[in-house]
Amino acid sequence: MKILLTGANGFIGRHLLERLAETDEIYALVRQAPHQPLPGIAYIAQDLSQPLDTGRLPSQLDAIIHQAALIDTEQFDESLAFRVNVEATWSLLRYAAKTDVRSFVHASTGGVYGSSNRPFVESDPFNPMDFYSLTKAQAELAVQAAPGDFHKVVLRYFFPYGLGTPNPIPRWVQRALSGEPLQVLQSGKPAFNPLHISDAVEATLRTLRLQQSATLNIAGTEITTIQSIGEMAAQMAGRQATLELIPDGAAIPYYRANLVADIARMQQLLAFVPAITLKQGIAQLVDQLAQLPARGL
């Protein structure tokens, strides 16, 4: 297949790129070309806060996997985040309509739901609780409204983890390993079902086989908590986790209830069950962090 992958230097993107490079013709859209590019990949430098230069993009594609996003919106002007996360998505969708793609796969987040004490299903309404999630909800609306007769697939990822993830799981593990206090809410919340990066990649790749548009929660089969992850990691290192109980009101709003995804639709449409157990994934992260003390997370 001939595929355009945006955000190819990002956490999920770079793992996707390694897999796609084995079998497909890949155009990797990145803000800056990497110092060590993968062989056989056509890199295209494009700052998505600027107008999309379609003249440098392929005139024909089979699929677009749109992983690029500005995540740490607190560190950037909100108008910049809107341009990258929403306006650039719309520009890519208009470009997709002109290239006769079969599929447009859009990376979103479970954050569009907010938080709840029951598992989220894909038909639940938007309730974003930070600016990043708000822009991702807006980008999803753009995907649904876009012109073009191609499959529109929206993936709402829940805590994909591994070394280098922007979510806090590696920091929680590192605290457990170092003996630093790990803050947990008095209620024990939030519960969530994270997904190892290798399984997140596999689920994403399987969407390229879909013969329909779909919105899917992408998450793991095991429900856990911050405390459980900390205790598991500490036990693997032969120590006890140091826990610091804090009132629920001290946490960000997202963490005051649960962040659990119902994954029945993912399992059905993708014929996919995650292969990496939580214990295996945390063990791998423990080993990786132990080998990289000076480089951090």
Backbone hydrogen bonds in HBPLUS format (Angstrom, degrees):
<---DONOR---> <-ACCEPTOR-->    atom                        ^
c    i                          cat <-CA-CA->   ^        H-A-AA   ^      H-
h    n   atom  resd res      DA  || num        DHA   H-A  angle D-A-AA Bond
n    s   type  num  typ     dist DA aas  dist angle  dist       angle   num
A0025-GLU N   A0001-MET O   2.86 MM  24  6.04 156.3  1.91 161.1 168.2     1
A0062-ASP N   A0002-LYS O   2.81 MM  60  5.23 167.3  1.83 148.7 152.5     2
A0063-ALA N   A0002-LYS O   3.34 MM  61  6.72 152.8  2.42 151.1 152.2     3
A0003-ILE N   A0025-GLU O   2.91 MM  22  6.28 162.1  1.95 166.4 172.5     4
A0027-TYR N   A0003-ILE O   2.87 MM  24  6.19 159.4  1.91 162.1 166.1     5
A0004-LEU N   A0063-ALA O   3.06 MM  59  6.52 157.6  2.11 150.9 156.3     6
A0065-ILE N   A0004-LEU O   2.85 MM  61  6.25 164.1  1.88 163.3 168.4     7
A0005-LEU N   A0027-TYR O   2.83 MM  22  6.17 164.9  1.85 166.1 171.0     8
A0029-LEU N   A0005-LEU O   2.78 MM  24  5.96 161.2  1.81 147.8 154.2     9
A0006-THR N   A0065-ILE O   3.02 MM  59  6.42 162.2  2.05 158.1 163.3    10
A0007-GLY N   A0029-LEU O   3.11 MM  22  6.24 122.4  2.46 151.7 164.2    11
A0010-GLY N   A0007-GLY O   2.99 MM   3  5.34 162.9  2.02 114.7 120.2    12
A0014-ARG N   A0010-GLY O   2.86 MM   4  5.67 165.3  1.89 144.4 146.3    13
A0016-LEU N   A0012-ILE O   2.89 MM   4  6.12 157.3  1.95 157.0 164.4    14
A0017-LEU N   A0013-GLY O   2.85 MM   4  6.04 156.0  1.91 148.5 155.3    15
A0018-GLU N   A0014-ARG O   3.30 MM   4  6.45 154.4  2.37 137.1 141.7    16
A0019-ARG N   A0015-HIS O   3.38 MM   4  6.69 155.1  2.45 142.8 148.5    17
A0019-ARG N   A0016-LEU O   3.07 MM   3  5.27 117.2  2.48  99.5 114.5    18
A0020-LEU N   A0016-LEU O   2.81 MM   4  6.04 172.5  1.82 165.6 167.8    19
A0021-ALA N   A0017-LEU O   2.88 MM   4  5.84 154.1  1.95 148.4 154.8    20
A0022-GLU N   A0019-ARG O   3.19 MM   3  5.64 153.6  2.26 109.4 116.9    21
A0023-THR N   A0020-LEU O   3.12 MM   3  5.80 149.4  2.22 117.3 124.0    22
A0024-ASP N   A0020-LEU O   2.90 MM   4  5.58 162.3  1.93 175.1 177.0    23
A0042-ALA N   A0026-ILE O   3.14 MM  16  6.36 172.5  2.15 162.4 160.1    24
A0028-ALA N   A0042-ALA O   2.85 MM  14  6.08 152.3  1.93 140.0 149.4    25
A0044-ILE N   A0028-ALA O   2.85 MM  16  5.99 162.4  1.88 155.0 152.4    26
A0030-VAL N   A0044-ILE O   2.98 MM  14  6.16 161.8  2.01 149.2 154.6    27
A0046-GLN N   A0030-VAL O   2.73 MM  16  5.88 157.2  1.78 147.7 155.4    28
A0050-GLN N   A0047-ASP O   2.95 MM   3  5.68 162.5  1.98 121.6 126.7    29
A0056-ARG N   A0053-ASP O   3.27 MM   3  6.10 167.1  2.29 120.3 123.2    30
A0057-LEU N   A0054-THR O   3.05 MM   3  5.05 161.5  2.08 105.9 111.5    31
A0102-ARG N   A0062-ASP O   2.86 MM  40  5.45 160.1  1.90 130.3 135.8    32
A0064-ILE N   A0103-SER O   3.01 MM  39  6.46 151.7  2.09 151.1 160.1    33
A0105-VAL N   A0064-ILE O   2.78 MM  41  6.13 168.8  1.79 169.5 170.3    34
A0066-HIS N   A0105-VAL O   2.72 MM  39  6.01 162.2  1.75 170.3 176.8    35
A0107-ALA N   A0066-HIS O   3.00 MM  41  6.03 167.2  2.02 157.5 154.8    36
A0073-THR N   A0071-ILE O   2.77 MM   2  5.54 132.2  1.99 111.6  96.2    37
A0075-GLN N   A0072-ASP O   3.09 MM   3  5.84 158.5  2.14 120.0 125.8    38
A0076-PHE N   A0073-THR O   3.25 MM   3  5.21 163.9  2.28 102.8 107.6    39
A0080-LEU N   A0077-ASP O   2.97 MM   3  5.34 129.4  2.23 106.2 119.4    40
A0081-ALA N   A0077-ASP O   3.21 MM   4  6.67 156.9  2.27 151.9 158.0    41
A0082-PHE N   A0078-GLU O   2.93 MM   4  6.18 154.5  2.00 148.4 155.6    42
A0083-ARG N   A0079-SER O   3.02 MM   4  6.21 153.7  2.09 140.0 146.6    43
A0084-VAL N   A0080-LEU O   3.02 MM   4  6.30 162.9  2.05 154.8 158.7    44
A0085-ASN N   A0081-ALA O   2.85 MM   4  5.84 169.8  1.86 153.4 156.8    45
A0086-VAL N   A0082-PHE O   2.91 MM   4  5.34 151.1  1.99 135.9 143.3    46
A0087-GLU N   A0082-PHE O   3.16 MM   5  6.59 158.9  2.20 148.8 154.9    47
A0088-ALA N   A0083-ARG O   2.86 MM   5  6.04 143.2  1.99 155.4 165.4    48
A0090-TRP N   A0086-VAL O   3.03 MM   4  6.38 157.8  2.08 154.6 160.1    49
A0091-SER N   A0087-GLU O   2.97 MM   4  6.30 156.8  2.03 149.2 155.7    50
A0092-LEU N   A0088-ALA O   2.94 MM   4  6.16 156.2  1.99 147.8 153.7    51
A0093-LEU N   A0089-THR O   2.94 MM   4  6.19 149.8  2.04 146.9 155.6    52
A0094-ARG N   A0090-TRP O   2.99 MM   4  6.27 155.7  2.05 149.9 155.8    53
A0095-TYR N   A0091-SER O   2.97 MM   4  6.20 153.4  2.04 143.8 151.6    54
A0096-ALA N   A0092-LEU O   2.80 MM   4  6.00 150.3  1.88 142.7 151.4    55
A0097-ALA N   A0093-LEU O   3.08 MM   4  6.35 148.6  2.18 144.1 151.0    56
A0098-LYS N   A0095-TYR O   3.02 MM   3  5.28 138.5  2.20 103.1 114.9    57
A0099-THR N   A0096-ALA O   3.16 MM   3  5.20 145.7  2.28  99.8 109.7    58
A0151-HIS N   A0102-ARG O   2.89 MM  49  6.05 164.3  1.92 142.0 138.5    59
A0104-PHE N   A0151-HIS O   2.78 MM  47  6.10 157.5  1.83 168.6 174.8    60
A0153-VAL N   A0104-PHE O   2.92 MM  49  6.12 172.4  1.93 156.6 159.1    61
A0106-HIS N   A0153-VAL O   2.71 MM  47  6.05 168.5  1.72 171.0 174.9    62
A0155-LEU N   A0106-HIS O   2.89 MM  49  6.13 167.5  1.91 170.1 169.8    63
A0108-SER N   A0155-LEU O   2.64 MM  47  5.43 159.7  1.68 155.5 156.4    64
A0112-VAL N   A0109-THR O   3.25 MM   3  6.11 176.1  2.25 121.4 122.2    65
A0110-GLY N   A0157-TYR O   2.89 MM  47  5.55 153.2  1.97 147.7 139.0    66
A0113-TYR N   A0110-GLY O   3.15 MM   3  5.97 166.3  2.16 122.4 125.8    67
A0114-GLY N   A0111-GLY O   3.18 MM   3  5.35 145.3  2.31 104.8 113.8    68
A0127-ASN N   A0112-VAL O   2.71 MM  15  5.84 166.7  1.73 152.5 156.6    69
A0116-SER N   A0258-ASN O   2.97 MM 142  5.17 164.5  1.99 144.3 147.2    70
A0258-ASN N   A0116-SER O   2.93 MM 142  5.17 125.4  2.23 115.5 126.9    71
A0120-PHE N   A0260-VAL O   2.84 MM 140  6.29 161.9  1.87 155.4 156.6    72
A0262-ASP N   A0120-PHE O   2.82 MM 142  5.51 161.6  1.85 153.1 152.0    73
A0124-ASP N   A0121-VAL O   2.94 MM   3  5.66 168.1  1.96 126.6 129.9    74
A0134-LEU N   A0130-ASP O   2.99 MM   4  6.24 149.1  2.09 147.4 157.2    75
A0135-THR N   A0131-PHE O   2.91 MM   4  6.23 157.8  1.96 153.8 158.2    76
A0136-LYS N   A0132-TYR O   3.00 MM   4  6.35 149.6  2.10 148.0 157.3    77
A0137-ALA N   A0133-SER O   2.93 MM   4  6.17 148.5  2.03 144.2 152.1    78
A0138-GLN N   A0134-LEU O   3.01 MM   4  6.31 155.1  2.07 147.0 154.0    79
A0139-ALA N   A0135-THR O   2.86 MM   4  6.09 149.7  1.95 142.1 150.9    80
A0140-GLU N   A0136-LYS O   2.96 MM   4  6.19 149.1  2.06 141.0 148.7    81
A0141-LEU N   A0137-ALA O   3.13 MM   4  6.47 153.1  2.20 144.5 151.1    82
A0142-ALA N   A0138-GLN O   3.03 MM   4  6.38 146.8  2.15 142.6 152.1    83
A0143-VAL N   A0139-ALA O   2.97 MM   4  6.33 152.5  2.05 148.7 155.6    84
A0144-GLN N   A0140-GLU O   3.03 MM   4  6.37 162.1  2.07 153.4 157.1    85
A0145-ALA N   A0141-LEU O   2.98 MM   4  6.13 145.2  2.10 143.1 152.7    86
A0146-ALA N   A0142-ALA O   2.98 MM   4  5.87 119.7  2.36 145.0 157.9    87
A0146-ALA N   A0143-VAL O   3.39 MM   3  5.33 152.4  2.48  98.5 106.2    88
A0214-ALA N   A0152-LYS O   3.07 MM  62  6.51 148.0  2.17 134.3 141.7    89
A0154-VAL N   A0214-ALA O   2.86 MM  60  6.35 156.2  1.92 152.3 159.7    90
A0216-LEU N   A0154-VAL O   2.84 MM  62  6.24 163.5  1.87 167.9 171.9    91
A0156-ARG N   A0216-LEU O   2.81 MM  60  6.05 174.0  1.81 162.4 164.5    92
A0218-ILE N   A0156-ARG O   2.88 MM  62  5.69 169.1  1.90 136.7 134.5    93
A0158-PHE N   A0218-ILE O   2.94 MM  60  6.11 145.0  2.07 169.9 160.4    94
A0195-LEU N   A0159-PHE O   3.21 MM  36  6.15 157.8  2.26 119.7 125.3    95
A0161-TYR N   A0195-LEU O   2.89 MM  34  6.18 151.1  1.97 144.5 152.5    96
A0197-ILE N   A0161-TYR O   2.92 MM  36  5.46 137.1  2.10 172.8 159.4    97
A0165-THR N   A0162-GLY O   3.18 MM   3  5.74 158.4  2.23 141.6 138.4    98
A0171-ARG N   A0168-PRO O   3.01 MM   3  5.23 119.1  2.39 105.6 121.2    99
A0172-TRP N   A0168-PRO O   3.01 MM   4  6.31 154.4  2.07 159.1 167.2   100
A0173-VAL N   A0169-ILE O   3.02 MM   4  6.30 162.3  2.05 156.7 161.4   101
A0174-GLN N   A0170-PRO O   2.84 MM   4  6.02 159.4  1.88 147.1 153.1   102
A0175-ARG N   A0171-ARG O   2.98 MM   4  6.15 156.6  2.03 146.3 151.7   103
A0176-ALA N   A0172-TRP O   3.07 MM   4  6.32 157.9  2.12 146.6 152.6   104
A0177-LEU N   A0173-VAL O   2.95 MM   4  6.24 149.6  2.05 149.2 157.8   105
A0178-SER N   A0174-GLN O   2.94 MM   4  6.11 150.4  2.03 148.0 155.7   106
A0179-GLY N   A0175-ARG O   2.98 MM   4  5.90 125.9  2.28 143.3 154.8   107
A0182-LEU N   A0242-THR O   2.74 MM  60  6.07 157.4  1.79 155.4 162.2   108
A0244-GLU N   A0182-LEU O   2.98 MM  62  5.73 161.9  2.02 133.1 131.6   109
A0184-VAL N   A0244-GLU O   2.99 MM  60  6.09 159.0  2.03 141.4 145.5   110
A0246-ILE N   A0184-VAL O   2.94 MM  62  6.13 151.8  2.02 151.1 156.5   111
A0188-GLY N   A0185-LEU O   2.94 MM   3  5.16 149.3  2.03 106.5 116.3   112
A0186-GLN N   A0246-ILE O   2.97 MM  60  5.82 137.0  2.16 160.3 159.1   113
A0259-LEU N   A0191-ALA O   2.77 MM  68  6.00 176.7  1.77 177.3 178.3   114
A0192-PHE N   A0224-THR O   2.99 MM  32  5.60 152.3  2.07 145.1 153.2   115
A0224-THR N   A0192-PHE O   2.81 MM  32  5.60 166.8  1.82 162.4 163.1   116
A0220-GLY N   A0193-ASN O   3.06 MM  27  5.08 165.5  2.08 127.0 127.3   117
A0199-ASP N   A0196-HIS O   2.97 MM   3  5.42 125.9  2.27 110.1 123.6   118
A0200-ALA N   A0196-HIS O   2.95 MM   4  6.29 151.2  2.03 150.6 159.9   119
A0201-VAL N   A0197-ILE O   2.93 MM   4  6.14 154.7  2.00 149.9 155.5   120
A0202-GLU N   A0198-SER O   3.09 MM   4  6.28 160.2  2.13 138.4 143.9   121
A0203-ALA N   A0199-ASP O   2.92 MM   4  6.09 166.0  1.94 150.8 154.2   122
A0204-THR N   A0200-ALA O   3.06 MM   4  6.19 156.5  2.12 140.5 147.2   123
A0205-LEU N   A0201-VAL O   2.91 MM   4  6.18 161.8  1.94 157.3 161.8   124
A0206-ARG N   A0202-GLU O   3.05 MM   4  6.26 151.2  2.13 147.2 154.8   125
A0207-THR N   A0204-THR O   3.14 MM   3  5.42 142.0  2.29 102.3 112.9   126
A0208-LEU N   A0205-LEU O   3.10 MM   3  5.68 153.9  2.17 112.3 119.5   127
A0209-ARG N   A0206-ARG O   3.10 MM   3  5.62 160.4  2.14 112.5 118.4   128
A0210-LEU N   A0207-THR O   3.11 MM   3  5.28 155.9  2.17 104.8 112.3   129
A0229-ILE N   A0225-THR O   3.08 MM   4  6.31 160.2  2.12 150.5 155.0   130
A0230-GLY N   A0226-ILE O   2.98 MM   4  6.21 164.5  2.01 153.8 158.1   131
A0231-GLU N   A0227-GLN O   2.87 MM   4  6.07 165.5  1.89 156.4 160.1   132
A0232-MET N   A0228-SER O   2.92 MM   4  5.99 154.2  1.99 143.4 150.8   133
A0233-ALA N   A0229-ILE O   2.95 MM   4  6.12 165.3  1.98 152.1 155.7   134
A0234-ALA N   A0230-GLY O   2.96 MM   4  6.10 163.9  1.98 150.1 154.9   135
A0235-GLN N   A0231-GLU O   3.00 MM   4  6.04 159.1  2.05 142.9 148.6   136
A0236-MET N   A0232-MET O   3.11 MM   4  6.36 150.4  2.20 143.5 151.1   137
A0237-ALA N   A0233-ALA O   3.23 MM   4  6.56 132.7  2.47 138.1 150.2   138
A0237-ALA N   A0234-ALA O   2.97 MM   3  5.09 132.6  2.21  98.1 111.7   139
A0239-ARG N   A0234-ALA O   2.94 MM   5  5.18 168.0  1.96 140.0 140.3   140
A0238-GLY N   A0235-GLN O   3.00 MM   3  4.91 160.8  2.04 103.3 108.5   141
A0250-ALA N   A0247-PRO O   2.96 MM   3  5.60 163.2  1.98 120.3 125.8   142
A0251-ALA N   A0248-ASP O   3.11 MM   3  5.68 165.4  2.13 117.9 122.5   143
A0255-TYR N   A0252-ILE O   2.95 MM   3  5.70 140.8  2.10 125.0 134.0   144
A0256-ARG N   A0253-PRO O   3.20 MM   3  5.48 169.1  2.21 114.4 117.1   145
A0267-GLN N   A0263-ILE O   2.98 MM   4  6.23 166.7  2.00 157.9 160.9   146
A0268-GLN N   A0264-ALA O   2.94 MM   4  6.12 151.1  2.03 145.3 153.5   147
A0269-LEU N   A0265-ARG O   2.90 MM   4  5.96 170.7  1.91 157.4 158.1   148
A0270-LEU N   A0266-MET O   3.02 MM   4  5.66 154.9  2.08 141.3 149.1   149
A0271-ALA N   A0267-GLN O   3.07 MM   4  5.14 117.4  2.48 118.2 128.2   150
A0281-GLY N   A0277-THR O   2.91 MM   4  6.19 162.6  1.94 154.5 159.5   151
A0282-ILE N   A0278-LEU O   2.90 MM   4  6.06 165.3  1.92 156.8 159.9   152
A0283-ALA N   A0279-LYS O   3.00 MM   4  6.03 155.1  2.06 141.6 149.1   153
A0284-GLN N   A0280-GLN O   3.00 MM   4  6.23 154.4  2.06 146.2 152.6   154
A0285-LEU N   A0281-GLY O   3.07 MM   4  6.32 156.0  2.13 142.7 149.2   155
A0286-VAL N   A0282-ILE O   2.81 MM   4  6.05 155.9  1.87 152.3 158.9   156
A0287-ASP N   A0283-ALA O   3.05 MM   4  6.30 162.3  2.08 148.9 152.7   157
A0288-GLN N   A0284-GLN O   2.96 MM   4  6.21 160.9  1.99 150.2 155.7   158
A0289-LEU N   A0285-LEU O   2.91 MM   4  6.05 164.6  1.94 153.0 156.7   159
A0290-ALA N   A0286-VAL O   3.01 MM   4  6.14 151.8  2.09 145.9 153.9   160
A0291-GLN N   A0287-ASP O   3.20 MM   4  6.42 136.4  2.40 140.8 151.1   161
A0291-GLN N   A0288-GLN O   3.20 MM   3  5.25 132.7  2.43  96.0 108.2   162
A0292-LEU N   A0289-LEU O   3.22 MM   3  5.15 145.9  2.34  96.6 106.4   163
